[in-house]
Amino acid sequence: MRSLSRIDNSLFGRWWLTVDRWTLGCVGLLIGFGYVLMLAASPAVAARIGASRDMFILKQVIFLAIAGGVVMAVSMLPPKGVRRLSLLGCLIAIAATALTLVHGIEIKGARRWIALPMMSVQPSEFLKPCFAVVTAWLLTERRRLRHFPGMLVAFGVFGVILFLLKSQPDIGMLTVITTVFMAQLFIDGLNMFFVGVGVSSMVAAFVGAYFVFPHVRSRVERFLHPNVGDHYQIDTALQAFGNGGLLGRGPGEGRVKDLLPDAHADFVFAVAGEEFGLLVCLFIIGVFCFMVIRTLLKLLSEDDPFIVLASCGLVTGFGLQAFVNMGSTLHLIPTKGMTLPFISYGGSSALSVALTIGMVLALTRRRPRVRVLQGNGRRATVPQGRTT
């Protein structure tokens, strides 16, 4: 493929020359790992439930292909387009999440999914990126328009989401969205007293969830007390990491996929540890860390508060989701059914994460700045990150 010229004025040419290609490359790496680990983990899971061995693989090929297209399409949007997409997406996701309480599929006592042909959709997955961008817009708009109640509206939307996720219940998703919201309020300059109040409220809410929701209490007690409850899944996952060692047992040689019902989803990191070893696991962790840190470093030179708040919220949710999945598998935190971005099986998760990264890439693209040249007062357009 010939290299693109800097004077290429086509849509793709402008996108390619302004998008963060390092982050885009990391997305490609994660999608590649997703394909490899689905080939390793999903046939055994499918055979165990009596389905075709290729069912999960074929579905995930389609999901990840669509996800790659979503990343590229969304990353071409201007910041105003990202904001409009998020406003529409937030309204639809809230309505669909409310619909799950009435017509949702109940699995393990929770109503989080809506049945569609060939797949089920978890609408709350799309609340994470859309709410982060909507919150950033509300917080910055209140500074531009004196009488606009942006903070009040943001808390109102958060209250609606809190009620819906508590009713499903989905405490893990609520924790992620709450953490993202608190991070954005902190970056926006919220008084430290209110930051302390917010953190204290989160701790109090967690304690309340421990007493109100039996499944939360069970997971916390199993995490704190090794002799309480069933530890089969986490013990099997930890044994898989031990069996893999430094270089792994080799592709297809792992046994954890034959033992865990969610080896292709919540515990896919254990499959990676057993078959490909510690080094590959560290590389996967490094890719996630690189994407988060690179985005935050790029924002240090950004002077648009909307882009700073939105990108910080998006990348916080992305990094936190990856940490929760890997931390649960390694028994660093209580178990929580949350997917590993671009790697675990799941259509809703893949598309939601693709939307998240597409928005991050769109918001952090290099854009021209108008500056006044010293001496003659003339205005000049200079690419972001460069000086005259």
C-alpha positions as CSV (number, residue, x, y, z in Angstrom):
1,M,0.0,0.0,0.0
2,R,1.5,3.3,-1.0
3,S,2.1,5.9,1.7
4,L,-0.4,8.7,2.0
5,S,0.7,12.2,1.1
6,R,0.3,15.0,3.5
7,I,-1.6,16.9,0.8
8,D,-4.1,14.1,0.4
9,N,-7.4,15.8,1.0
10,S,-9.6,12.8,0.9
11,L,-11.7,11.8,3.9
12,F,-9.5,8.7,4.6
13,G,-6.3,10.7,3.9
14,R,-7.2,13.4,6.4
15,W,-8.3,10.8,9.0
16,W,-5.1,8.7,8.6
17,L,-2.8,11.7,9.0
18,T,-4.6,13.0,12.1
19,V,-5.6,9.9,14.0
20,D,-3.5,8.4,16.8
21,R,-2.1,5.4,14.9
22,W,-0.4,3.9,18.0
23,T,-3.7,3.5,19.8
24,L,-5.3,2.3,16.5
25,G,-2.5,-0.3,16.3
26,C,-3.2,-1.4,19.9
27,V,-6.9,-2.0,19.0
28,G,-5.7,-4.2,16.1
29,L,-3.5,-6.2,18.5
30,L,-6.4,-6.7,21.0
31,I,-8.7,-7.8,18.3
32,G,-6.1,-10.3,17.1
33,F,-5.7,-11.7,20.6
34,G,-9.5,-11.9,20.7
35,Y,-9.6,-14.1,17.6
36,V,-6.8,-16.3,18.9
37,L,-8.3,-16.8,22.3
38,M,-11.8,-17.5,20.9
39,L,-10.2,-20.3,18.8
40,A,-8.6,-21.6,21.9
41,A,-11.4,-21.4,24.4
42,S,-14.8,-21.4,22.7
43,P,-15.0,-24.9,21.0
44,A,-14.8,-26.6,24.4
45,V,-17.5,-24.3,25.9
46,A,-19.8,-24.8,22.9
47,A,-19.4,-28.6,23.0
48,R,-20.2,-28.6,26.7
49,I,-23.5,-26.9,26.2
50,G,-24.4,-29.1,23.2
51,A,-23.9,-26.4,20.5
52,S,-21.8,-26.5,17.4
53,R,-18.1,-26.2,18.2
54,D,-17.8,-23.2,15.8
55,M,-20.8,-21.3,17.1
56,F,-19.0,-18.9,19.4
57,I,-16.1,-18.5,17.0
58,L,-18.3,-17.5,14.0
59,K,-20.3,-15.1,16.1
60,Q,-17.2,-13.4,17.5
61,V,-15.6,-13.1,14.1
62,I,-18.6,-11.1,13.1
63,F,-18.7,-9.1,16.3
64,L,-15.1,-8.1,16.2
65,A,-15.2,-7.3,12.4
66,I,-18.1,-4.9,13.1
67,A,-16.3,-3.6,16.1
68,G,-13.3,-2.7,14.0
69,G,-15.5,-0.9,11.5
70,V,-17.2,1.0,14.4
71,V,-13.8,2.2,15.7
72,M,-12.8,3.5,12.3
73,A,-16.2,5.1,11.5
74,V,-16.6,6.8,14.9
75,S,-13.0,8.0,14.9
76,M,-13.7,10.0,11.7
77,L,-16.3,12.1,13.5
78,P,-15.6,15.7,14.6
79,P,-16.1,16.5,18.3
80,K,-19.5,17.9,17.6
81,G,-20.5,14.6,15.9
82,V,-19.2,12.6,18.9
83,R,-21.4,14.8,21.2
84,R,-24.5,14.3,19.1
85,L,-24.0,10.6,18.8
86,S,-23.5,10.3,22.6
87,L,-26.7,12.3,23.3
88,L,-28.7,10.1,21.1
89,G,-27.0,6.9,22.3
90,C,-27.5,7.8,26.0
91,L,-31.3,8.4,25.4
92,I,-31.6,5.1,23.6
93,A,-29.5,3.2,26.1
94,I,-31.5,4.5,29.1
95,A,-34.8,3.6,27.4
96,A,-33.5,0.1,26.5
97,T,-32.1,-0.4,30.0
98,A,-35.5,0.5,31.4
99,L,-37.1,-2.0,29.0
100,T,-35.0,-4.8,30.4
101,L,-36.9,-4.4,33.7
102,V,-40.1,-5.3,31.9
103,H,-39.2,-7.5,29.0
104,G,-35.6,-8.5,29.8
105,I,-34.1,-12.0,29.9
106,E,-33.6,-13.1,33.5
107,I,-30.2,-14.9,34.0
108,K,-29.0,-15.8,37.5
109,G,-31.6,-13.5,39.1
110,A,-30.7,-10.4,37.0
111,R,-32.5,-8.7,34.1
112,R,-29.8,-7.1,32.0
113,W,-30.4,-8.5,28.5
114,I,-32.9,-8.0,25.6
115,A,-33.4,-10.9,23.3
116,L,-32.8,-10.3,19.6
117,P,-32.5,-12.7,16.7
118,M,-29.2,-14.6,16.9
119,M,-28.0,-12.7,20.0
120,S,-28.9,-10.9,23.2
121,V,-28.1,-7.2,23.9
122,Q,-27.0,-5.7,27.2
123,P,-28.1,-2.0,26.8
124,S,-26.2,-0.9,29.9
125,E,-22.9,-1.6,28.2
126,F,-23.6,1.4,25.9
127,L,-24.4,3.7,28.9
128,K,-20.7,3.8,29.8
129,P,-19.3,5.7,26.8
130,C,-22.4,7.7,26.1
131,F,-22.9,8.9,29.6
132,A,-19.2,9.9,29.9
133,V,-19.4,12.2,26.9
134,V,-22.8,13.6,27.9
135,T,-21.5,14.4,31.3
136,A,-18.5,16.1,29.8
137,W,-20.7,18.3,27.6
138,L,-23.1,19.2,30.5
139,L,-20.2,20.1,32.8
140,T,-18.4,22.3,30.2
141,E,-21.7,23.9,28.9
142,R,-22.5,25.2,32.4
143,R,-19.3,27.2,32.3
144,R,-20.1,28.7,28.9
145,L,-23.8,29.5,29.7
146,R,-24.2,31.1,33.0
147,H,-27.7,29.9,33.8
148,F,-27.4,26.5,32.3
149,P,-27.8,23.9,35.2
150,G,-25.3,21.4,33.7
151,M,-24.2,20.0,37.1
152,L,-27.8,19.5,38.2
153,V,-28.8,17.8,34.9
154,A,-25.7,15.5,35.1
155,F,-26.6,14.4,38.6
156,G,-30.2,13.9,37.4
157,V,-29.1,11.6,34.6
158,F,-26.8,9.8,36.9
159,G,-29.7,9.3,39.4
160,V,-31.8,7.7,36.6
161,I,-29.0,5.3,35.7
162,L,-28.4,4.5,39.3
163,F,-32.0,3.5,39.8
164,L,-32.1,1.4,36.6
165,L,-28.9,-0.5,37.3
166,K,-29.8,-1.1,41.0
167,S,-33.2,-2.5,39.9
168,Q,-31.6,-5.0,37.4
169,P,-29.4,-5.4,39.6
170,D,-25.9,-4.8,38.1
171,I,-23.7,-3.5,40.9
172,G,-20.5,-3.9,38.9
173,M,-21.7,-1.8,36.0
174,L,-23.0,0.8,38.4
175,T,-19.6,0.9,40.2
176,V,-17.8,1.5,36.9
177,I,-20.2,4.3,35.8
178,T,-20.0,5.9,39.3
179,T,-16.2,5.8,39.2
180,V,-16.1,7.5,35.8
181,F,-18.6,10.1,36.9
182,M,-16.6,10.9,40.1
183,A,-13.3,11.1,38.1
184,Q,-14.9,13.6,35.7
185,L,-16.2,15.7,38.6
186,F,-12.7,15.7,40.1
187,I,-11.0,16.7,36.9
188,D,-13.6,19.4,36.4
189,G,-12.5,21.0,39.7
190,L,-15.0,19.8,42.2
191,N,-14.3,21.1,45.7
192,M,-12.2,18.6,47.7
193,F,-14.8,18.5,50.4
194,F,-17.4,17.3,47.9
195,V,-14.9,14.8,46.5
196,G,-14.6,13.4,50.0
197,V,-18.3,13.3,50.3
198,G,-18.6,11.4,47.0
199,V,-15.9,8.9,47.9
200,S,-17.6,8.3,51.3
201,S,-21.0,7.9,49.6
202,M,-19.5,5.2,47.3
203,V,-18.0,3.4,50.3
204,A,-21.4,3.6,52.1
205,A,-23.2,2.4,49.0
206,F,-20.9,-0.6,48.8
207,V,-21.5,-1.5,52.4
208,G,-25.2,-1.2,51.8
209,A,-25.0,-3.4,48.7
210,Y,-23.2,-6.0,50.9
211,F,-26.2,-6.2,53.2
212,V,-29.0,-5.8,50.6
213,F,-27.8,-8.0,47.7
214,P,-27.1,-11.7,48.6
215,H,-24.9,-12.2,45.5
216,V,-22.7,-9.2,46.5
217,R,-22.3,-10.5,50.1
218,S,-21.5,-14.0,48.8
219,R,-18.7,-12.7,46.5
220,V,-17.2,-10.5,49.1
221,E,-17.2,-13.3,51.7
222,R,-15.7,-15.8,49.3
223,F,-13.0,-13.2,48.5
224,L,-12.1,-12.5,52.1
225,H,-12.6,-16.0,53.6
226,P,-11.0,-18.9,51.5
227,N,-13.0,-21.4,53.5
228,V,-16.4,-19.9,52.9
229,G,-18.5,-20.9,49.9
230,D,-17.6,-22.3,46.5
231,H,-14.2,-21.3,45.2
232,Y,-14.1,-23.7,42.2
233,Q,-13.9,-21.1,39.4
234,I,-11.3,-18.9,40.9
235,D,-9.2,-21.8,42.2
236,T,-9.3,-23.4,38.7
237,A,-8.3,-20.1,37.1
238,L,-5.3,-19.6,39.5
239,Q,-4.2,-23.2,38.8
240,A,-4.3,-22.4,35.1
241,F,-1.9,-19.5,35.5
242,G,0.4,-21.9,37.5
243,N,0.2,-24.5,34.8
244,G,1.1,-22.0,32.1
245,G,4.2,-20.8,33.7
246,L,6.4,-18.4,31.8
247,L,5.8,-19.5,28.2
248,G,2.5,-21.5,28.5
249,R,1.6,-25.0,27.6
250,G,1.1,-24.1,24.0
251,P,-2.0,-23.3,21.8
252,G,-4.8,-25.8,22.3
253,E,-3.0,-27.6,25.2
254,G,-4.8,-25.8,28.1
255,R,-7.3,-27.6,30.3
256,V,-9.1,-24.7,32.0
257,K,-11.4,-24.2,29.0
258,D,-12.7,-27.7,29.6
259,L,-13.5,-26.9,33.2
260,L,-14.9,-23.4,33.4
261,P,-18.3,-22.5,32.0
262,D,-17.3,-18.9,31.2
263,A,-13.8,-19.7,29.9
264,H,-14.5,-17.8,26.7
265,A,-15.9,-14.7,28.5
266,D,-15.2,-13.8,32.1
267,F,-12.2,-16.1,32.5
268,V,-10.6,-15.8,29.1
269,F,-7.5,-14.2,30.7
270,A,-6.9,-17.6,32.5
271,V,-7.0,-19.3,29.1
272,A,-4.3,-16.9,27.9
273,G,-2.2,-17.6,31.0
274,E,-2.4,-21.3,30.7
275,E,-1.8,-21.7,26.9
276,F,0.5,-18.7,26.3
277,G,2.1,-18.0,29.6
278,L,3.1,-15.1,31.8
279,L,4.9,-13.2,29.1
280,V,1.9,-12.9,26.8
281,C,-0.3,-12.0,29.8
282,L,2.1,-9.2,30.7
283,F,2.1,-8.1,27.1
284,I,-1.7,-7.9,27.1
285,I,-1.6,-5.9,30.3
286,G,1.0,-3.6,28.8
287,V,-1.2,-2.9,25.7
288,F,-4.1,-1.8,27.9
289,C,-1.8,0.4,30.1
290,F,-0.2,1.9,27.0
291,M,-3.6,2.9,25.5
292,V,-4.7,4.5,28.8
293,I,-1.5,6.3,29.6
294,R,-1.0,7.5,26.0
295,T,-4.4,9.0,25.9
296,L,-3.9,10.8,29.2
297,L,-0.6,12.2,28.1
298,K,-2.0,13.5,24.9
299,L,-4.6,15.4,26.9
300,L,-1.9,17.4,28.8
301,S,-1.6,19.7,25.7
302,E,-5.3,19.9,25.1
303,D,-7.0,23.2,25.9
304,D,-10.6,22.2,25.1
305,P,-12.2,21.3,28.5
306,F,-14.9,19.2,26.8
307,I,-12.4,17.0,25.0
308,V,-10.3,16.6,28.3
309,L,-13.4,15.6,30.4
310,A,-14.9,13.3,27.7
311,S,-11.6,11.5,26.9
312,C,-10.7,11.1,30.6
313,G,-14.1,9.6,31.3
314,L,-14.0,7.3,28.3
315,V,-10.5,6.0,29.0
316,T,-11.2,5.6,32.7
317,G,-14.1,3.3,32.0
318,F,-12.1,1.4,29.4
319,G,-9.1,0.9,31.8
320,L,-11.3,0.1,34.8
321,Q,-13.2,-2.6,32.8
322,A,-10.0,-4.3,31.8
323,F,-8.7,-4.1,35.4
324,V,-11.9,-5.6,36.9
325,N,-11.8,-8.6,34.5
326,M,-8.1,-9.4,35.0
327,G,-8.2,-8.6,38.7
328,S,-11.1,-10.9,39.2
329,T,-9.4,-13.7,37.4
330,L,-6.2,-13.2,39.4
331,H,-8.3,-13.0,42.7
332,L,-7.1,-9.5,43.4
333,I,-10.7,-8.3,43.8
334,P,-14.0,-10.1,44.4
335,T,-15.3,-11.8,41.2
336,K,-17.4,-9.8,38.9
337,G,-18.8,-10.8,35.5
338,M,-17.2,-8.2,33.3
339,T,-15.6,-8.8,29.9
340,L,-12.0,-8.1,28.8
341,P,-12.2,-5.4,26.1
342,F,-12.0,-6.8,22.5
343,I,-10.8,-10.2,23.9
344,S,-13.8,-11.8,25.8
345,Y,-16.7,-13.2,23.9
346,G,-19.7,-10.9,23.6
347,G,-21.4,-8.7,21.0
348,S,-22.6,-5.9,23.3
349,S,-19.3,-5.6,25.0
350,A,-17.3,-5.6,21.7
351,L,-19.5,-2.9,20.2
352,S,-19.6,-0.8,23.3
353,V,-15.8,-0.9,23.7
354,A,-15.4,-0.1,20.0
355,L,-17.7,2.9,20.5
356,T,-15.5,4.0,23.4
357,I,-12.2,3.8,21.6
358,G,-13.7,5.3,18.4
359,M,-14.8,8.3,20.4
360,V,-11.4,8.6,22.1
361,L,-9.6,8.5,18.7
362,A,-12.1,11.1,17.3
363,L,-11.6,13.5,20.2
364,T,-7.8,13.2,20.3
365,R,-7.2,13.6,16.6
366,R,-4.9,16.5,15.6
367,R,-6.9,19.5,14.7
368,P,-5.8,22.8,13.3
369,R,-5.5,25.8,15.6
370,V,-5.8,29.4,14.6
371,R,-3.0,31.5,16.1
372,V,-2.0,35.1,15.6
373,L,1.5,35.5,14.2
374,Q,3.6,38.0,16.2
375,G,4.5,41.3,14.5
376,N,2.0,41.5,11.7
377,G,-1.3,40.5,13.4
378,R,-2.1,37.9,10.7
379,R,-3.9,34.7,11.6
380,A,-2.5,31.4,10.6
381,T,-3.8,27.8,10.9
382,V,-1.3,25.5,12.5
383,P,-1.7,21.7,13.1
384,Q,-2.2,20.8,16.7
385,G,1.0,19.9,18.4
386,R,3.1,22.1,16.0
387,T,4.3,25.7,16.4
388,T,5.1,28.4,13.9
